[in-house]
Amino acid sequence: MSKRDPKGYYPIPDLGENVRFVSVTTVLGILRKYWLEQWKVDIGVDYLYENTIEPYVEGQITTDQFLEIDFQKMRDDAKKESQAVSCEAKAFGSRLHAALDLYHKTGAWPIEADLHEPFKKAIEKEAEIGLEVIESETMVYSRTYHYAGQKDLKASVLKLSANDETVYSRRLVGLFDYKTFNGKDGKKATVYPEWKQQMGAYVFADEEMNPKKPMLDFGTIHAINRETAEITPFVFKRTDLIQPTNEFIALVNYFNICRRGK
């Protein structure tokens, strides 16, 4: 299995010794993610409040102690907090992905305590929909548009539901992507445009690599709340992914054109 290099490219041994395609996530990284910027601001504001105003209002520190706070340092610490939280969230997501991949290939459960509950809920959801694994954590690539990525799971299912409504109730084949999010303070899962673009890119590439097999029926995102381990499924019929796929293809074409000029 090929791995992405530090510059964001996958080697494609099937096409030649020196062939490399840009990764899907590297392409999507050129987008300005307003939701992510707002999240960073919220983390910083919460940090400042919890370490200055809140202890003063609750009487944990006196007025003199409040006035002695080094707010310049506190501001710098608030900026670092969003980076620390982001790194922790990415590490958690990577560990959960690795645990699920190991389970799908060997049946082994993770030993890390913080992974146990979200992992358990993910496996229970898979059993509920009658999931049968076809491929886990495998690379896909498009010869046509010169990009590659790592799909979480290709599987068949007996049924799929979203928003308490059954979307499919027969054996179908599609792709699954696991996303983790911070559900603190009751925050609900949200599907961001780049999530659908990523899923569309994987579906297109998988179908291009398997031209003799039927087209995939769906793409599904299972959003896992880190706080509660609850899973929110988002099911996209193949027709739902046409526009996101076209958007991604436009992005990858732009990305590759820009890179040729360097």
Sequence and secondary structure as in RCSB ss.txt:
>XXXX:A:sequence
MSKRDPKGYYPIPDLGENVRFVSVTTVLGILRKYWLEQWKVDIGVDYLYENTIEPYVEGQITTDQFLEIDFQKMR
DDAKKESQAVSCEAKAFGSRLHAALDLYHKTGAWPIEADLHEPFKKAIEKEAEIGLEVIESETMVYSRTYHYAGQ
KDLKASVLKLSANDETVYSRRLVGLFDYKTFNGKDGKKATVYPEWKQQMGAYVFADEEMNPKKPMLDFGTIHAIN
RETAEITPFVFKRTDLIQPTNEFIALVNYFNICRRGK
>XXXX:A:secstr
     TTSEEE GGG TT EEEEHHHHHTTS  HHHHHHHHHHHHHHHIIIIIHHHHTTSS HHHHHT  HHHHH
HHHHHHHHHHHHHHHHHHHHHHHHHHHHHHH      HHHHHHHHHHHHHHHHTT EEEEEEEEEEETTTTEEEE
EEEEEEES EEETTEEEE S EEEEEEEEEE  GGG      HHHHHHHHHHHHHHHHH TTS    EEEEEEEE
TTT  EEEEEEEGGGGHHHHHHHHHHHHHHHHHHHT 
